């Protein structure tokens, strides 16, 4: 009887340990996937911003008005002021 209880307890403990390990692995994988997705989104946003800044720089060189550059690129006046500061 005691042997059977000990076996049952050990078996139950093993199942709990396995469940814990599997849950932990699943959580780690979900975290990695979320991190990759977030990284892709950030990369795309940075790429779009770089494109907008490149266009705005060229428009400044060509003499476009700030209002037009802001409207066409979606950049703020503060962004444009920063670009103008780069040129000095």
mmCIF file as gemmi writes it, N, C-alpha and C atoms, coordinates in Angstrom:
data_model
loop_
_atom_site.group_PDB
_atom_site.id
_atom_site.type_symbol
_atom_site.label_atom_id
_atom_site.label_alt_id
_atom_site.label_comp_id
_atom_site.label_asym_id
_atom_site.label_entity_id
_atom_site.label_seq_id
_atom_site.pdbx_PDB_ins_code
_atom_site.Cartn_x
_atom_site.Cartn_y
_atom_site.Cartn_z
_atom_site.occupancy
_atom_site.B_iso_or_equiv
_atom_site.pdbx_formal_charge
_atom_site.auth_seq_id
_atom_site.auth_asym_id
_atom_site.pdbx_PDB_model_num
ATOM 1 N N . UNK Axp A 1 ? 0.815 -1.187 0 1 0 ? 1 A 1
ATOM 2 C CA . UNK Axp A 1 ? 0 0 0 1 0 ? 1 A 1
ATOM 3 C C . UNK Axp A 1 ? 0.866 1.262 0 1 0 ? 1 A 1
ATOM 4 N N . UNK Axp A 2 ? 1.877 1.303 0.883 1 0 ? 2 A 1
ATOM 5 C CA . UNK Axp A 2 ? 2.759 2.462 0.958 1 0 ? 2 A 1
ATOM 6 C C . UNK Axp A 2 ? 3.569 2.583 -0.322 1 0 ? 2 A 1
ATOM 7 N N . UNK Axp A 3 ? 4.017 1.446 -0.855 1 0 ? 3 A 1
ATOM 8 C CA . UNK Axp A 3 ? 4.759 1.47 -2.113 1 0 ? 3 A 1
ATOM 9 C C . UNK Axp A 3 ? 3.909 2.051 -3.231 1 0 ? 3 A 1
ATOM 10 N N . UNK Axp A 4 ? 2.655 1.685 -3.25 1 0 ? 4 A 1
ATOM 11 C CA . UNK Axp A 4 ? 1.747 2.172 -4.284 1 0 ? 4 A 1
ATOM 12 C C . UNK Axp A 4 ? 1.538 3.686 -4.144 1 0 ? 4 A 1
ATOM 13 N N . UNK Axp A 5 ? 1.388 4.175 -2.918 1 0 ? 5 A 1
ATOM 14 C CA . UNK Axp A 5 ? 1.241 5.614 -2.68 1 0 ? 5 A 1
ATOM 15 C C . UNK Axp A 5 ? 2.502 6.373 -3.085 1 0 ? 5 A 1
ATOM 16 N N . UNK Axp A 6 ? 3.656 5.812 -2.752 1 0 ? 6 A 1
ATOM 17 C CA . UNK Axp A 6 ? 4.923 6.446 -3.11 1 0 ? 6 A 1
ATOM 18 C C . UNK Axp A 6 ? 5.071 6.504 -4.629 1 0 ? 6 A 1
ATOM 19 N N . UNK Axp A 7 ? 4.723 5.41 -5.297 1 0 ? 7 A 1
ATOM 20 C CA . UNK Axp A 7 ? 4.791 5.369 -6.755 1 0 ? 7 A 1
ATOM 21 C C . UNK Axp A 7 ? 3.839 6.399 -7.362 1 0 ? 7 A 1
ATOM 22 N N . UNK Axp A 8 ? 2.632 6.46 -6.823 1 0 ? 8 A 1
ATOM 23 C CA . UNK Axp A 8 ? 1.627 7.394 -7.325 1 0 ? 8 A 1
ATOM 24 C C . UNK Axp A 8 ? 2.085 8.843 -7.131 1 0 ? 8 A 1
ATOM 25 N N . UNK Axp A 9 ? 2.651 9.136 -5.974 1 0 ? 9 A 1
ATOM 26 C CA . UNK Axp A 9 ? 3.136 10.49 -5.691 1 0 ? 9 A 1
ATOM 27 C C . UNK Axp A 9 ? 4.292 10.848 -6.619 1 0 ? 9 A 1
ATOM 28 N N . UNK Axp A 10 ? 5.219 9.913 -6.817 1 0 ? 10 A 1
ATOM 29 C CA . UNK Axp A 10 ? 6.358 10.164 -7.699 1 0 ? 10 A 1
ATOM 30 C C . UNK Axp A 10 ? 5.888 10.373 -9.133 1 0 ? 10 A 1
ATOM 31 N N . UNK Axp A 11 ? 4.919 9.576 -9.553 1 0 ? 11 A 1
ATOM 32 C CA . UNK Axp A 11 ? 4.377 9.696 -10.901 1 0 ? 11 A 1
ATOM 33 C C . UNK Axp A 11 ? 3.702 11.063 -11.082 1 0 ? 11 A 1
ATOM 34 N N . UNK Axp A 12 ? 2.933 11.463 -10.085 1 0 ? 12 A 1
ATOM 35 C CA . UNK Axp A 12 ? 2.242 12.751 -10.137 1 0 ? 12 A 1
ATOM 36 C C . UNK Axp A 12 ? 3.256 13.897 -10.186 1 0 ? 12 A 1
ATOM 37 N N . UNK Axp A 13 ? 4.305 13.798 -9.371 1 0 ? 13 A 1
ATOM 38 C CA . UNK Axp A 13 ? 5.349 14.817 -9.367 1 0 ? 13 A 1
ATOM 39 C C . UNK Axp A 13 ? 6.015 14.903 -10.74 1 0 ? 13 A 1
ATOM 40 N N . UNK Axp A 14 ? 6.27 13.763 -11.353 1 0 ? 14 A 1
ATOM 41 C CA . UNK Axp A 14 ? 6.868 13.739 -12.688 1 0 ? 14 A 1
ATOM 42 C C . UNK Axp A 14 ? 5.98 14.409 -13.718 1 0 ? 14 A 1
ATOM 43 N N . UNK Axp A 15 ? 4.677 14.178 -13.618 1 0 ? 15 A 1
ATOM 44 C CA . UNK Axp A 15 ? 3.737 14.818 -14.54 1 0 ? 15 A 1
ATOM 45 C C . UNK Axp A 15 ? 3.721 16.333 -14.349 1 0 ? 15 A 1
ATOM 46 N N . UNK Axp A 16 ? 3.754 16.766 -13.097 1 0 ? 16 A 1
ATOM 47 C CA . UNK Axp A 16 ? 3.787 18.207 -12.815 1 0 ? 16 A 1
ATOM 48 C C . UNK Axp A 16 ? 5.062 18.847 -13.362 1 0 ? 16 A 1
ATOM 49 N N . UNK Axp A 17 ? 6.17 18.156 -13.167 1 0 ? 17 A 1
ATOM 50 C CA . UNK Axp A 17 ? 7.447 18.666 -13.652 1 0 ? 17 A 1
ATOM 51 C C . UNK Axp A 17 ? 7.438 18.776 -15.177 1 0 ? 17 A 1
ATOM 52 N N . UNK Axp A 18 ? 6.921 17.765 -15.843 1 0 ? 18 A 1
ATOM 53 C CA . UNK Axp A 18 ? 6.818 17.781 -17.304 1 0 ? 18 A 1
ATOM 54 C C . UNK Axp A 18 ? 5.917 18.916 -17.769 1 0 ? 18 A 1
ATOM 55 N N . UNK Axp A 19 ? 4.789 19.092 -17.104 1 0 ? 19 A 1
ATOM 56 C CA . UNK Axp A 19 ? 3.872 20.179 -17.462 1 0 ? 19 A 1
ATOM 57 C C . UNK Axp A 19 ? 4.54 21.533 -17.288 1 0 ? 19 A 1
ATOM 58 N N . UNK Axp A 20 ? 5.286 21.683 -16.208 1 0 ? 20 A 1
ATOM 59 C CA . UNK Axp A 20 ? 5.992 22.935 -15.952 1 0 ? 20 A 1
ATOM 60 C C . UNK Axp A 20 ? 7.004 23.218 -17.056 1 0 ? 20 A 1
ATOM 61 N N . UNK Axp A 21 ? 7.783 22.219 -17.415 1 0 ? 21 A 1
ATOM 62 C CA . UNK Axp A 21 ? 8.806 22.387 -18.451 1 0 ? 21 A 1
ATOM 63 C C . UNK Axp A 21 ? 8.162 22.738 -19.785 1 0 ? 21 A 1
ATOM 64 N N . UNK Axp A 22 ? 7.098 22.03 -20.145 1 0 ? 22 A 1
ATOM 65 C CA . UNK Axp A 22 ? 6.417 22.312 -21.411 1 0 ? 22 A 1
ATOM 66 C C . UNK Axp A 22 ? 5.809 23.713 -21.416 1 0 ? 22 A 1
ATOM 67 N N . UNK Axp A 23 ? 5.209 24.106 -20.304 1 0 ? 23 A 1
ATOM 68 C CA . UNK Axp A 23 ? 4.633 25.448 -20.204 1 0 ? 23 A 1
ATOM 69 C C . UNK Axp A 23 ? 5.693 26.527 -20.32 1 0 ? 23 A 1
ATOM 70 N N . UNK Axp A 24 ? 6.809 26.283 -19.698 1 0 ? 24 A 1
ATOM 71 C CA . UNK Axp A 24 ? 7.912 27.244 -19.761 1 0 ? 24 A 1
ATOM 72 C C . UNK Axp A 24 ? 8.429 27.378 -21.191 1 0 ? 24 A 1
ATOM 73 N N . UNK Axp A 25 ? 8.618 26.269 -21.866 1 0 ? 25 A 1
ATOM 74 C CA . UNK Axp A 25 ? 9.084 26.302 -23.263 1 0 ? 25 A 1
ATOM 75 C C . UNK Axp A 25 ? 8.09 27.028 -24.156 1 0 ? 25 A 1
ATOM 76 N N . UNK Axp A 26 ? 6.81 26.752 -23.946 1 0 ? 26 A 1
ATOM 77 C CA . UNK Axp A 26 ? 5.764 27.398 -24.736 1 0 ? 26 A 1
ATOM 78 C C . UNK Axp A 26 ? 5.795 28.915 -24.507 1 0 ? 26 A 1
ATOM 79 N N . UNK Axp A 27 ? 5.953 29.319 -23.269 1 0 ? 27 A 1
ATOM 80 C CA . UNK Axp A 27 ? 6.028 30.744 -22.935 1 0 ? 27 A 1
ATOM 81 C C . UNK Axp A 27 ? 7.243 31.41 -23.558 1 0 ? 27 A 1
ATOM 82 N N . UNK Axp A 28 ? 8.372 30.726 -23.534 1 0 ? 28 A 1
ATOM 83 C CA . UNK Axp A 28 ? 9.58 31.275 -24.142 1 0 ? 28 A 1
ATOM 84 C C . UNK Axp A 28 ? 9.406 31.438 -25.649 1 0 ? 28 A 1
ATOM 85 N N . UNK Axp A 29 ? 8.811 30.45 -26.294 1 0 ? 29 A 1
ATOM 86 C CA . UNK Axp A 29 ? 8.589 30.525 -27.74 1 0 ? 29 A 1
ATOM 87 C C . UNK Axp A 29 ? 7.632 31.663 -28.08 1 0 ? 29 A 1
ATOM 88 N N . UNK Axp A 30 ? 6.567 31.808 -27.299 1 0 ? 30 A 1
ATOM 89 C CA . UNK Axp A 30 ? 5.629 32.908 -27.533 1 0 ? 30 A 1
ATOM 90 C C . UNK Axp A 30 ? 6.335 34.254 -27.372 1 0 ? 30 A 1
ATOM 91 N N . UNK Axp A 31 ? 7.196 34.354 -26.389 1 0 ? 31 A 1
ATOM 92 C CA . UNK Axp A 31 ? 7.956 35.588 -26.174 1 0 ? 31 A 1
ATOM 93 C C . UNK Axp A 31 ? 8.87 35.896 -27.345 1 0 ? 31 A 1
ATOM 94 N N . UNK Axp A 32 ? 9.53 34.868 -27.868 1 0 ? 32 A 1
ATOM 95 C CA . UNK Axp A 32 ? 10.398 35.074 -29.035 1 0 ? 32 A 1
ATOM 96 C C . UNK Axp A 32 ? 9.594 35.541 -30.238 1 0 ? 32 A 1
ATOM 97 N N . UNK Axp A 33 ? 8.449 34.91 -30.471 1 0 ? 33 A 1
ATOM 98 C CA . UNK Axp A 33 ? 7.616 35.288 -31.61 1 0 ? 33 A 1
ATOM 99 C C . UNK Axp A 33 ? 7.122 36.727 -31.486 1 0 ? 33 A 1
ATOM 100 N N . UNK Axp A 34 ? 6.691 37.104 -30.286 1 0 ? 34 A 1
ATOM 101 C CA . UNK Axp A 34 ? 6.24 38.482 -30.071 1 0 ? 34 A 1
ATOM 102 C C . UNK Axp A 34 ? 7.383 39.461 -30.289 1 0 ? 34 A 1
ATOM 103 N N . UNK Axp A 35 ? 8.56 39.114 -29.822 1 0 ? 35 A 1
ATOM 104 C CA . UNK Axp A 35 ? 9.73 39.979 -29.997 1 0 ? 35 A 1
ATOM 105 C C . UNK Axp A 35 ? 10.082 40.165 -31.46 1 0 ? 35 A 1
ATOM 106 N N . UNK Axp A 36 ? 10.025 39.093 -32.225 1 0 ? 36 A 1
ATOM 107 C CA . UNK Axp A 36 ? 10.317 39.195 -33.66 1 0 ? 36 A 1
ATOM 108 C C . UNK Axp A 36 ? 9.302 40.083 -34.36 1 0 ? 36 A 1
ATOM 109 N N . UNK Axp A 37 ? 8.031 39.884 -34.054 1 0 ? 37 A 1
ATOM 110 C CA . UNK Axp A 37 ? 6.979 40.688 -34.683 1 0 ? 37 A 1
ATOM 111 C C . UNK Axp A 37 ? 7.158 42.161 -34.34 1 0 ? 37 A 1
ATOM 112 N N . UNK Axp A 38 ? 7.446 42.44 -33.089 1 0 ? 38 A 1
ATOM 113 C CA . UNK Axp A 38 ? 7.647 43.828 -32.667 1 0 ? 38 A 1
ATOM 114 C C . UNK Axp A 38 ? 8.869 44.426 -33.364 1 0 ? 38 A 1
ATOM 115 N N . UNK Axp A 39 ? 9.926 43.647 -33.488 1 0 ? 39 A 1
ATOM 116 C CA . UNK Axp A 39 ? 11.129 44.111 -34.176 1 0 ? 39 A 1
ATOM 117 C C . UNK Axp A 39 ? 10.867 44.435 -35.637 1 0 ? 39 A 1
ATOM 118 N N . UNK Axp A 40 ? 10.074 43.597 -36.298 1 0 ? 40 A 1
ATOM 119 C CA . UNK Axp A 40 ? 9.732 43.865 -37.698 1 0 ? 40 A 1
ATOM 120 C C . UNK Axp A 40 ? 8.959 45.172 -37.829 1 0 ? 40 A 1
ATOM 121 N N . UNK Axp A 41 ? 7.994 45.373 -36.95 1 0 ? 41 A 1
ATOM 122 C CA . UNK Axp A 41 ? 7.199 46.604 -36.997 1 0 ? 41 A 1
ATOM 123 C C . UNK Axp A 41 ? 8.072 47.831 -36.773 1 0 ? 41 A 1
ATOM 124 N N . UNK Axp A 42 ? 8.962 47.752 -35.801 1 0 ? 42 A 1
ATOM 125 C CA . UNK Axp A 42 ? 9.856 48.875 -35.533 1 0 ? 42 A 1
ATOM 126 C C . UNK Axp A 42 ? 10.767 49.134 -36.726 1 0 ? 42 A 1
ATOM 127 N N . UNK Axp A 43 ? 11.257 48.084 -37.341 1 0 ? 43 A 1
ATOM 128 C CA . UNK Axp A 43 ? 12.124 48.232 -38.509 1 0 ? 43 A 1
ATOM 129 C C . UNK Axp A 43 ? 11.411 48.892 -39.671 1 0 ? 43 A 1
ATOM 130 N N . UNK Axp A 44 ? 10.177 48.497 -39.895 1 0 ? 44 A 1
ATOM 131 C CA . UNK Axp A 44 ? 9.403 49.121 -40.969 1 0 ? 44 A 1
ATOM 132 C C . UNK Axp A 44 ? 9.167 50.596 -40.693 1 0 ? 44 A 1
ATOM 133 N N . UNK Axp A 45 ? 8.825 50.914 -39.458 1 0 ? 45 A 1
ATOM 134 C CA . UNK Axp A 45 ? 8.574 52.312 -39.09 1 0 ? 45 A 1
ATOM 135 C C . UNK Axp A 45 ? 9.845 53.143 -39.266 1 0 ? 45 A 1
ATOM 136 N N . UNK Axp A 46 ? 10.98 52.598 -38.855 1 0 ? 46 A 1
ATOM 137 C CA . UNK Axp A 46 ? 12.246 53.306 -39.018 1 0 ? 46 A 1
ATOM 138 C C . UNK Axp A 46 ? 12.564 53.505 -40.495 1 0 ? 46 A 1
ATOM 139 N N . UNK Axp A 47 ? 12.294 52.502 -41.309 1 0 ? 47 A 1
ATOM 140 C CA . UNK Axp A 47 ? 12.535 52.612 -42.745 1 0 ? 47 A 1
ATOM 141 C C . UNK Axp A 47 ? 11.667 53.68 -43.387 1 0 ? 47 A 1
ATOM 142 N N . UNK Axp A 48 ? 10.397 53.731 -42.983 1 0 ? 48 A 1
ATOM 143 C CA . UNK Axp A 48 ? 9.504 54.767 -43.512 1 0 ? 48 A 1
ATOM 144 C C . UNK Axp A 48 ? 9.989 56.156 -43.12 1 0 ? 48 A 1
ATOM 145 N N . UNK Axp A 49 ? 10.384 56.301 -41.866 1 0 ? 49 A 1
ATOM 146 C CA . UNK Axp A 49 ? 10.865 57.597 -41.394 1 0 ? 49 A 1
ATOM 147 C C . UNK Axp A 49 ? 12.116 58.011 -42.156 1 0 ? 49 A 1
ATOM 148 N N . UNK Axp A 50 ? 13.033 57.08 -42.361 1 0 ? 50 A 1
ATOM 149 C CA . UNK Axp A 50 ? 14.245 57.399 -43.118 1 0 ? 50 A 1
ATOM 150 C C . UNK Axp A 50 ? 13.902 57.865 -44.528 1 0 ? 50 A 1
ATOM 151 N N . UNK Axp A 51 ? 12.926 57.213 -45.151 1 0 ? 51 A 1
ATOM 152 C CA . UNK Axp A 51 ? 12.487 57.624 -46.485 1 0 ? 51 A 1
ATOM 153 C C . UNK Axp A 51 ? 11.907 59.024 -46.476 1 0 ? 51 A 1
ATOM 154 N N . UNK Axp A 52 ? 11.086 59.317 -45.478 1 0 ? 52 A 1
ATOM 155 C CA . UNK Axp A 52 ? 10.49 60.65 -45.367 1 0 ? 52 A 1
ATOM 156 C C . UNK Axp A 52 ? 11.574 61.704 -45.153 1 0 ? 52 A 1
ATOM 157 N N . UNK Axp A 53 ? 12.547 61.399 -44.321 1 0 ? 53 A 1
ATOM 158 C CA . UNK Axp A 53 ? 13.627 62.345 -44.054 1 0 ? 53 A 1
ATOM 159 C C . UNK Axp A 53 ? 14.475 62.584 -45.299 1 0 ? 53 A 1
ATOM 160 N N . UNK Axp A 54 ? 14.728 61.539 -46.051 1 0 ? 54 A 1
ATOM 161 C CA . UNK Axp A 54 ? 15.52 61.675 -47.279 1 0 ? 54 A 1
ATOM 162 C C . UNK Axp A 54 ? 14.814 62.586 -48.276 1 0 ? 54 A 1
ATOM 163 N N . UNK Axp A 55 ? 13.528 62.373 -48.45 1 0 ? 55 A 1
ATOM 164 C CA . UNK Axp A 55 ? 12.745 63.211 -49.365 1 0 ? 55 A 1
ATOM 165 C C . UNK Axp A 55 ? 12.733 64.651 -48.871 1 0 ? 55 A 1
ATOM 166 N N . UNK Axp A 56 ? 12.518 64.838 -47.57 1 0 ? 56 A 1
ATOM 167 C CA . UNK Axp A 56 ? 12.47 66.188 -47.005 1 0 ? 56 A 1
ATOM 168 C C . UNK Axp A 56 ? 13.806 66.903 -47.181 1 0 ? 56 A 1
ATOM 169 N N . UNK Axp A 57 ? 14.91 66.194 -46.985 1 0 ? 57 A 1
ATOM 170 C CA . UNK Axp A 57 ? 16.231 66.816 -47.183 1 0 ? 57 A 1
ATOM 171 C C . UNK Axp A 57 ? 16.367 67.332 -48.612 1 0 ? 57 A 1
ATOM 172 N N . UNK Axp A 58 ? 15.972 66.502 -49.559 1 0 ? 58 A 1
ATOM 173 C CA . UNK Axp A 58 ? 16.081 66.905 -50.959 1 0 ? 58 A 1
ATOM 174 C C . UNK Axp A 58 ? 15.155 68.083 -51.262 1 0 ? 58 A 1
ATOM 175 N N . UNK Axp A 59 ? 13.962 68.069 -50.699 1 0 ? 59 A 1
ATOM 176 C CA . UNK Axp A 59 ? 13.027 69.173 -50.917 1 0 ? 59 A 1
ATOM 177 C C . UNK Axp A 59 ? 13.58 70.471 -50.33 1 0 ? 59 A 1
ATOM 178 N N . UNK Axp A 60 ? 14.249 70.389 -49.183 1 0 ? 60 A 1
ATOM 179 C CA . UNK Axp A 60 ? 14.865 71.58 -48.601 1 0 ? 60 A 1
ATOM 180 C C . UNK Axp A 60 ? 15.95 72.127 -49.525 1 0 ? 60 A 1
ATOM 181 N N . UNK Axp A 61 ? 16.764 71.224 -50.067 1 0 ? 61 A 1
ATOM 182 C CA . UNK Axp A 61 ? 17.813 71.642 -50.998 1 0 ? 61 A 1
ATOM 183 C C . UNK Axp A 61 ? 17.204 72.327 -52.218 1 0 ? 61 A 1
ATOM 184 N N . UNK Axp A 62 ? 16.071 71.816 -52.677 1 0 ? 62 A 1
ATOM 185 C CA . UNK Axp A 62 ? 15.4 72.363 -53.859 1 0 ? 62 A 1
ATOM 186 C C . UNK Axp A 62 ? 14.636 73.651 -53.564 1 0 ? 62 A 1
ATOM 187 N N . UNK Axp A 63 ? 14.541 74.008 -52.275 1 0 ? 63 A 1
ATOM 188 C CA . UNK Axp A 63 ? 13.906 75.27 -51.921 1 0 ? 63 A 1
ATOM 189 C C . UNK Axp A 63 ? 12.407 75.212 -51.681 1 0 ? 63 A 1
ATOM 190 N N . UNK Axp A 64 ? 11.851 74.037 -51.451 1 0 ? 64 A 1
ATOM 191 C CA . UNK Axp A 64 ? 10.419 73.925 -51.167 1 0 ? 64 A 1
ATOM 192 C C . UNK Axp A 64 ? 10.104 74.597 -49.832 1 0 ? 64 A 1
ATOM 193 N N . UNK Axp A 65 ? 8.896 75.117 -49.711 1 0 ? 65 A 1
ATOM 194 C CA . UNK Axp A 65 ? 8.433 75.739 -48.47 1 0 ? 65 A 1
ATOM 195 C C . UNK Axp A 65 ? 8.225 74.664 -47.401 1 0 ? 65 A 1
ATOM 196 N N . UNK Axp A 66 ? 8.505 75.034 -46.157 1 0 ? 66 A 1
ATOM 197 C CA . UNK Axp A 66 ? 8.35 74.098 -45.04 1 0 ? 66 A 1
ATOM 198 C C . UNK Axp A 66 ? 6.95 73.502 -44.981 1 0 ? 66 A 1
ATOM 199 N N . UNK Axp A 67 ? 5.943 74.336 -45.186 1 0 ? 67 A 1
ATOM 200 C CA . UNK Axp A 67 ? 4.557 73.871 -45.105 1 0 ? 67 A 1
ATOM 201 C C . UNK Axp A 67 ? 4.289 72.759 -46.114 1 0 ? 67 A 1
ATOM 202 N N . UNK Axp A 68 ? 4.837 72.928 -47.321 1 0 ? 68 A 1
ATOM 203 C CA . UNK Axp A 68 ? 4.622 71.923 -48.361 1 0 ? 68 A 1
ATOM 204 C C . UNK Axp A 68 ? 5.369 70.631 -48.02 1 0 ? 68 A 1
ATOM 205 N N . UNK Axp A 69 ? 6.586 70.774 -47.542 1 0 ? 69 A 1
ATOM 206 C CA . UNK Axp A 69 ? 7.374 69.591 -47.174 1 0 ? 69 A 1
ATOM 207 C C . UNK Axp A 69 ? 6.662 68.82 -46.067 1 0 ? 69 A 1
ATOM 208 N N . UNK Axp A 70 ? 6.186 69.547 -45.061 1 0 ? 70 A 1
ATOM 209 C CA . UNK Axp A 70 ? 5.49 68.904 -43.947 1 0 ? 70 A 1
ATOM 210 C C . UNK Axp A 70 ? 4.231 68.198 -44.436 1 0 ? 70 A 1
ATOM 211 N N . UNK Axp A 71 ? 3.497 68.851 -45.299 1 0 ? 71 A 1
ATOM 212 C CA . UNK Axp A 71 ? 2.244 68.265 -45.804 1 0 ? 71 A 1
ATOM 213 C C . UNK Axp A 71 ? 2.518 67.008 -46.631 1 0 ? 71 A 1
ATOM 214 N N . UNK Axp A 72 ? 3.529 67.054 -47.483 1 0 ? 72 A 1
ATOM 215 C CA . UNK Axp A 72 ? 3.796 65.932 -48.389 1 0 ? 72 A 1
ATOM 216 C C . UNK Axp A 72 ? 4.513 64.759 -47.713 1 0 ? 72 A 1
ATOM 217 N N . UNK Axp A 73 ? 5.326 65.051 -46.712 1 0 ? 73 A 1
ATOM 218 C CA . UNK Axp A 73 ? 6.085 63.974 -46.063 1 0 ? 73 A 1
ATOM 219 C C . UNK Axp A 73 ? 5.46 63.501 -44.757 1 0 ? 73 A 1
ATOM 220 N N . UNK Axp A 74 ? 4.605 64.33 -44.168 1 0 ? 74 A 1
ATOM 221 C CA . UNK Axp A 74 ? 4.026 63.983 -42.874 1 0 ? 74 A 1
ATOM 222 C C . UNK Axp A 74 ? 4.936 64.317 -41.705 1 0 ? 74 A 1
ATOM 223 N N . UNK Axp A 75 ? 6.047 64.98 -41.974 1 0 ? 75 A 1
ATOM 224 C CA . UNK Axp A 75 ? 6.968 65.372 -40.908 1 0 ? 75 A 1
ATOM 225 C C . UNK Axp A 75 ? 6.47 66.644 -40.228 1 0 ? 75 A 1
ATOM 226 N N . UNK Axp A 76 ? 6.889 66.838 -38.997 1 0 ? 76 A 1
ATOM 227 C CA . UNK Axp A 76 ? 6.504 68.038 -38.252 1 0 ? 76 A 1
ATOM 228 C C . UNK Axp A 76 ? 7.488 69.171 -38.543 1 0 ? 76 A 1
ATOM 229 N N . UNK Axp A 77 ? 7.095 70.373 -38.149 1 0 ? 77 A 1
ATOM 230 C CA . UNK Axp A 77 ? 7.995 71.517 -38.297 1 0 ? 77 A 1
ATOM 231 C C . UNK Axp A 77 ? 9.258 71.299 -37.468 1 0 ? 77 A 1
ATOM 232 N N . UNK Axp A 78 ? 9.093 70.674 -36.32 1 0 ? 78 A 1
ATOM 233 C CA . UNK Axp A 78 ? 10.25 70.365 -35.472 1 0 ? 78 A 1
ATOM 234 C C . UNK Axp A 78 ? 11.226 69.437 -36.2 1 0 ? 78 A 1
ATOM 235 N N . UNK Axp A 79 ? 10.694 68.441 -36.909 1 0 ? 79 A 1
ATOM 236 C CA . UNK Axp A 79 ? 11.547 67.541 -37.697 1 0 ? 79 A 1
ATOM 237 C C . UNK Axp A 79 ? 12.3 68.322 -38.767 1 0 ? 79 A 1
ATOM 238 N N . UNK Axp A 80 ? 11.581 69.216 -39.436 1 0 ? 80 A 1
ATOM 239 C CA . UNK Axp A 80 ? 12.209 70.012 -40.498 1 0 ? 80 A 1
ATOM 240 C C . UNK Axp A 80 ? 13.282 70.929 -39.925 1 0 ? 80 A 1
ATOM 241 N N . UNK Axp A 81 ? 13.017 71.522 -38.765 1 0 ? 81 A 1
ATOM 242 C CA . UNK Axp A 81 ? 14.024 72.372 -38.126 1 0 ? 81 A 1
ATOM 243 C C . UNK Axp A 81 ? 15.277 71.557 -37.813 1 0 ? 81 A 1
ATOM 244 N N . UNK Axp A 82 ? 15.092 70.319 -37.388 1 0 ? 82 A 1
ATOM 245 C CA . UNK Axp A 82 ? 16.231 69.441 -37.127 1 0 ? 82 A 1
ATOM 246 C C . UNK Axp A 82 ? 17.031 69.16 -38.391 1 0 ? 82 A 1
ATOM 247 N N . UNK Axp A 83 ? 16.334 68.956 -39.494 1 0 ? 83 A 1
ATOM 248 C CA . UNK Axp A 83 ? 17.017 68.717 -40.767 1 0 ? 83 A 1
ATOM 249 C C . UNK Axp A 83 ? 17.788 69.955 -41.211 1 0 ? 83 A 1
ATOM 250 N N . UNK Axp A 84 ? 17.186 71.108 -40.995 1 0 ? 84 A 1
ATOM 251 C CA . UNK Axp A 84 ? 17.876 72.354 -41.359 1 0 ? 84 A 1
ATOM 252 C C . UNK Axp A 84 ? 19.131 72.518 -40.516 1 0 ? 84 A 1
ATOM 253 N N . UNK Axp A 85 ? 19.072 72.103 -39.255 1 0 ? 85 A 1
ATOM 254 C CA . UNK Axp A 85 ? 20.231 72.173 -38.372 1 0 ? 85 A 1
ATOM 255 C C . UNK Axp A 85 ? 21.357 71.259 -38.832 1 0 ? 85 A 1
ATOM 256 N N . UNK Axp A 86 ? 21.021 70.148 -39.474 1 0 ? 86 A 1
ATOM 257 C CA . UNK Axp A 86 ? 22.032 69.223 -40.006 1 0 ? 86 A 1
ATOM 258 C C . UNK Axp A 86 ? 22.853 69.885 -41.104 1 0 ? 86 A 1
ATOM 259 N N . UNK Axp A 87 ? 22.208 70.741 -41.859 1 0 ? 87 A 1
ATOM 260 C CA . UNK Axp A 87 ? 22.847 71.347 -43.032 1 0 ? 87 A 1
ATOM 261 C C . UNK Axp A 87 ? 23.827 72.446 -42.658 1 0 ? 87 A 1
ATOM 262 N N . UNK Axp A 88 ? 23.732 72.964 -41.44 1 0 ? 88 A 1
ATOM 263 C CA . UNK Axp A 88 ? 24.595 74.093 -41.043 1 0 ? 88 A 1
ATOM 264 C C . UNK Axp A 88 ? 25.954 73.618 -40.624 1 0 ? 88 A 1
